[in-house]
Amino acid sequence: MYKMKIQHFNRLNDIPGIERFSGILPVFATQEYADYLKEVRNYSTIWFYCIISPNIQLIIPFAVRNRYILKDGKFLTATISSDENTDTETEREFLNSIIAFIGQNKLCDWIGQPPNWSLFRVVPSNSIYCEFGTYRIDLVNNDEKVLFNKINYHHKRLINKSQNNNIIVKRGSELLDDCVNIFTEAAVRGNHTLPTKNEIKEFFDYLPDNVNIYVSYNDTIPLSSIVHFSNKFCLYLTYIGTISAQSVGGNHFLHWQAIKDAKNNGIQYIDFIGARINPIPGSKQEGIQKFKKYFGGELVKGYLWKMPIRKSKYYFYNFLVRCKYFIEFKKYEGDIIDQEIRRKNEKKVHSIISMIL
């Protein structure tokens, strides 16, 4: 493969022919999201761009942050092509050329794991990667009746039960306090992180047209909540929290309402963000993915990947992270890529032992 001529731009609208990408840019590839990352997270975003042919242009946003003597980078989305029929080897060469540019211009010391919504079709040479997926609902080619019929019987039963029990769903930024209360309790019970009130306010400050809150209620009692990012291309169910076992049906009804609203608003897809491939039976991950799967979405497979650019700094940073966890008496699990590679290796070892025995 030839080496592509890569261009980079500090502003999205400076890209020539950006109108070709109208309607296919995820919200995380927009200038508004880049401005949010700059002001709130101290990431500077650039867009890599390449012309393959008159009909095929590729772009991808890349964010870099300074951490004293270290600089980490991450891709904010997967490769975005103006032609949906672009072949995977062209995408791979695009990524290889970008990595060469990053290394030559010392843009960062390592490329970290991208966010879960950045599902790549291919990975570049010499990267560290794992297979990953997401459940995605096509809203364009399915009407509301078909969408509901595709939902698993168990989910449909709970949705109908919630409606019969007068569970209601509301949406809007004015629900912030109820959303935060739900998230606070859910984070404690589930031992995971959900955004704080200030963080959600920052979403609304910088992305007022792309963020919304849903809350389900039993009378006036909040049950579950979603904070999602969306534009006309896709709605990403980004943060979800429930407060009790009684909220299970309300949570299903909440998701169904978000699906219907997205359909009515002309959004092309719903993305449930993240699905491990063949999760451990009976595990928490399997339960979460069954919940997503049963809404009738298609499992789309791809990859998450990362790469050291300057290995000494990359491993030094990882050493510091491990030290921090050790001091705080926490077990360091690594990112999703680390976890999936470890799980795959353990599975191989078990297979070898079984064969020997």
C-alpha positions in Angstrom: 0.0 0.0 0.0 1.2 3.5 -0.7 1.6 6.1 2.0 -1.4 8.4 2.1 -1.1 12.2 2.2 -2.5 13.1 5.6 -3.8 16.6 6.3 -4.8 17.9 9.8 -7.1 20.8 10.8 -7.7 22.5 14.1 -11.3 23.4 13.2 -13.8 21.1 11.7 -15.2 23.7 9.3 -11.7 24.3 7.8 -11.8 20.8 6.2 -12.4 21.2 2.5 -15.7 19.5 1.4 -16.8 19.0 5.0 -20.4 19.1 3.6 -19.8 15.6 2.2 -20.0 14.4 5.8 -23.3 16.1 6.6 -25.6 13.6 8.4 -23.0 11.0 9.1 -20.8 12.8 11.8 -21.3 11.4 15.3 -21.8 14.1 17.9 -18.4 13.2 19.3 -16.8 14.3 16.0 -18.3 17.8 16.1 -16.7 21.1 16.8 -19.0 21.6 19.8 -17.7 18.4 21.5 -14.1 19.4 20.8 -14.8 22.8 22.4 -16.2 21.0 25.5 -13.1 18.8 25.7 -10.8 21.8 25.4 -12.5 23.9 28.1 -13.5 21.2 30.6 -11.0 18.3 30.0 -8.0 20.2 28.7 -7.9 18.2 25.5 -6.9 19.8 22.2 -8.6 18.2 19.2 -7.4 18.0 15.6 -9.1 16.3 12.7 -7.0 14.1 10.4 -8.2 14.2 6.8 -7.4 12.4 3.6 -8.7 12.4 0.0 -8.7 8.8 -1.5 -10.7 9.6 -4.6 -13.3 12.2 -5.7 -16.0 10.2 -3.9 -14.0 9.0 -0.9 -12.7 11.2 1.9 -11.8 10.0 5.3 -11.7 12.0 8.6 -11.1 11.2 12.3 -10.9 13.4 15.3 -7.9 13.0 17.7 -7.5 14.6 21.1 -4.3 15.3 23.0 -3.8 16.3 26.6 -0.6 17.4 28.4 0.1 15.7 31.8 3.3 17.5 33.0 6.1 15.7 31.1 3.7 13.3 29.5 1.2 13.7 26.6 -1.6 11.2 26.0 -3.8 11.0 22.9 -7.0 9.3 21.9 -9.2 9.0 18.9 -12.7 10.3 19.7 -14.5 8.2 17.0 -13.6 5.5 14.6 -12.7 6.4 11.0 -15.5 8.3 9.2 -15.8 7.9 5.5 -17.9 9.9 3.0 -18.6 6.6 1.2 -20.0 3.7 3.2 -18.4 1.2 0.8 -14.9 2.2 1.6 -12.8 -1.0 2.0 -11.1 -1.9 5.3 -7.6 -2.0 3.9 -8.0 1.7 2.9 -9.0 2.5 6.5 -6.0 0.5 7.8 -3.6 2.5 5.6 -5.3 5.7 6.7 -4.6 4.8 10.4 -1.0 3.7 9.7 -0.3 7.0 8.0 -1.8 9.0 10.9 0.3 7.1 13.4 3.4 7.8 11.3 2.5 11.5 11.4 1.9 11.4 15.1 5.3 9.9 15.8 7.2 12.2 13.4 5.6 15.3 14.9 5.7 14.1 18.5 2.0 14.8 19.1 1.8 12.4 22.0 3.6 9.7 23.9 0.9 7.1 23.5 -2.5 6.6 22.0 -4.9 5.3 24.7 -8.0 3.2 24.4 -10.8 5.2 22.6 -14.2 5.6 24.2 -16.6 2.7 23.9 -18.5 4.2 21.1 -15.4 4.3 18.9 -15.8 0.9 17.2 -13.1 0.5 14.6 -13.5 -1.9 11.6 -9.8 -2.5 11.4 -6.7 -1.8 13.6 -3.4 -0.3 12.5 -0.1 -2.3 12.4 1.6 -3.1 15.7 -1.3 -1.9 17.8 -2.6 -3.5 21.0 -6.3 -4.4 20.5 -9.3 -6.5 21.4 -12.5 -7.5 19.6 -15.4 -5.4 20.9 -19.0 -4.6 19.8 -22.1 -2.6 20.4 -25.9 -3.2 20.0 -27.3 -0.8 17.4 -30.9 -0.2 16.4 -31.7 1.0 12.8 -34.4 3.6 13.1 -34.5 4.5 9.4 -35.6 1.2 8.0 -38.0 0.1 10.7 -41.3 1.8 11.8 -42.4 2.0 15.4 -44.5 -1.2 15.2 -41.6 -3.2 13.8 -39.2 -1.8 16.4 -41.5 -2.9 19.2 -42.0 -6.3 17.7 -38.2 -6.9 17.6 -38.0 -6.4 21.4 -37.7 -9.5 23.4 -40.9 -10.8 25.0 -39.6 -10.2 28.6 -38.8 -6.6 27.8 -42.1 -6.0 26.1 -44.0 -7.5 29.1 -42.2 -5.1 31.5 -42.8 -2.1 29.2 -46.5 -2.9 29.0 -46.7 -3.6 32.8 -45.1 -0.2 33.4 -47.6 1.6 31.2 -50.5 -0.3 33.0 -49.1 0.8 36.4 -49.0 4.4 35.3 -45.2 4.7 35.2 -44.4 7.9 33.4 -41.4 9.2 31.6 -40.3 12.8 31.4 -37.4 14.4 29.5 -35.6 17.7 29.8 -32.8 19.6 31.6 -35.1 20.6 34.4 -34.9 16.9 35.6 -31.3 17.4 36.5 -31.7 17.0 40.3 -33.7 13.8 40.1 -31.3 12.4 37.6 -28.3 13.2 39.8 -30.0 11.6 42.9 -30.6 8.4 40.9 -27.0 8.4 39.6 -25.5 8.9 43.0 -27.4 6.0 44.5 -26.8 3.8 41.4 -23.1 4.5 41.4 -22.8 3.4 45.1 -24.8 0.2 44.6 -23.1 -0.7 41.3 -19.6 0.3 42.3 -19.1 2.3 39.1 -18.8 5.9 38.1 -21.6 8.1 36.8 -21.3 11.8 36.1 -21.9 14.4 38.9 -24.3 17.3 38.8 -21.5 19.7 37.7 -20.4 17.4 35.0 -23.9 17.0 33.6 -24.3 20.8 33.7 -21.1 21.2 31.7 -22.6 18.8 29.1 -25.6 21.2 28.8 -23.4 24.3 28.7 -21.3 23.2 25.8 -23.7 20.8 24.0 -27.2 22.2 24.7 -28.6 20.7 21.5 -27.0 17.3 21.8 -27.6 16.3 25.4 -30.9 15.3 27.1 -32.1 13.7 30.3 -34.8 11.1 30.7 -36.3 10.1 34.1 -39.0 7.5 34.8 -41.4 8.0 37.8 -43.8 6.0 39.8 -46.1 8.8 40.8 -43.6 11.4 42.0 -40.8 8.9 42.9 -37.9 8.8 40.5 -37.0 5.3 39.4 -34.4 5.4 36.6 -32.6 7.9 34.4 -30.7 8.2 31.1 -28.3 11.0 30.0 -27.8 10.7 26.3 -25.8 12.4 23.5 -27.4 12.7 20.1 -27.6 14.4 16.7 -29.4 13.4 13.5 -26.9 10.6 12.9 -27.1 8.7 16.2 -28.4 8.7 19.7 -25.9 7.3 22.2 -27.4 5.9 25.5 -24.3 7.1 27.4 -25.2 7.1 31.1 -27.9 5.0 32.7 -28.8 4.6 36.4 -31.6 2.9 38.4 -32.3 3.2 42.1 -34.1 0.0 43.2 -35.4 -3.3 42.1 -38.8 -1.7 41.7 -37.4 0.5 38.9 -36.7 -2.4 36.6 -39.9 -2.0 34.5 -39.5 1.7 34.6 -36.0 1.4 33.2 -37.3 -0.7 30.3 -40.2 1.8 29.6 -37.6 4.6 29.8 -35.5 3.1 27.1 -38.5 2.4 24.9 -39.6 6.0 25.2 -36.1 7.2 24.2 -36.2 4.9 21.1 -39.7 6.2 20.0 -38.6 9.8 20.5 -35.4 9.3 18.5 -37.5 7.7 15.7 -39.9 10.6 15.7 -37.0 13.1 15.7 -35.5 11.7 12.5 -32.4 10.2 14.1 -30.9 7.3 12.1 -29.6 5.0 14.9 -29.7 4.1 18.6 -26.4 3.0 20.0 -26.3 1.2 23.3 -22.5 1.8 23.6 -20.3 -1.2 24.2 -20.7 -5.0 24.2 -18.0 -7.5 25.1 -17.7 -10.4 22.7 -18.8 -13.7 24.4 -18.9 -12.4 28.0 -18.5 -14.9 30.8 -21.8 -16.7 31.4 -23.5 -15.5 34.5 -21.2 -12.4 34.8 -22.4 -8.8 35.3 -21.3 -8.0 31.8 -23.5 -10.8 30.3 -26.5 -9.5 32.2 -25.9 -5.9 31.0 -25.5 -7.1 27.4 -28.7 -9.2 27.5 -30.5 -6.1 28.6 -29.2 -4.2 25.6 -29.7 -7.1 23.2 -33.3 -7.7 24.1 -34.3 -4.3 22.7 -33.9 -5.8 19.3 -30.6 -4.2 18.2 -28.0 -5.8 15.9 -24.7 -6.8 17.4 -22.1 -4.8 15.4 -18.5 -6.1 15.9 -15.3 -4.2 15.6 -12.2 -3.4 17.6 -10.8 -1.2 20.3 -7.1 -0.5 20.1 -4.2 1.5 21.6 -0.5 2.0 20.9 2.6 3.2 22.6 4.4 5.9 20.6 7.3 6.4 23.1 7.4 3.2 25.0 9.5 4.4 28.0 6.9 7.1 28.8 4.0 4.8 28.1 5.2 2.2 30.6 6.3 4.9 33.1 2.7 6.2 33.1 1.3 2.7 33.6 3.7 2.2 36.5 2.4 5.4 38.1 -1.2 4.3 37.6 -0.5 1.0 39.3 1.2 2.7 42.2 -1.8 4.9 42.7 -4.1 1.9 42.9 -1.8 0.2 45.3 -1.7 3.2 47.6 -5.5 3.4 47.6 -5.7 -0.4 48.3 -7.6 -1.0 45.0 -7.1 -3.7 42.5 -5.9 -2.5 39.1 -7.9 -4.2 36.3 -6.5 -2.1 33.4 -8.7 -0.8 30.6 -11.1 -2.9 28.5 -8.4 -3.9 26.1 -6.2 -5.2 29.0 -9.1 -7.1 30.5 -10.2 -8.7 27.2 -6.6 -9.7 26.3 -6.1 -11.2 29.8 -9.5 -13.1 29.6 -8.5 -14.5 26.1 -5.1 -15.6 27.4 -6.7 -17.3 30.5 -9.1 -19.1 28.2 -6.2 -20.4 26.1 -4.4 -21.7 29.2 -7.5 -23.4 30.5 -7.9 -25.1 27.1 -4.3 -26.3 27.1 -4.7 -27.7 30.7 -7.9 -29.4 29.7 -6.2 -31.1 26.7 -3.3 -32.3 28.9 -5.6 -33.6 31.6 
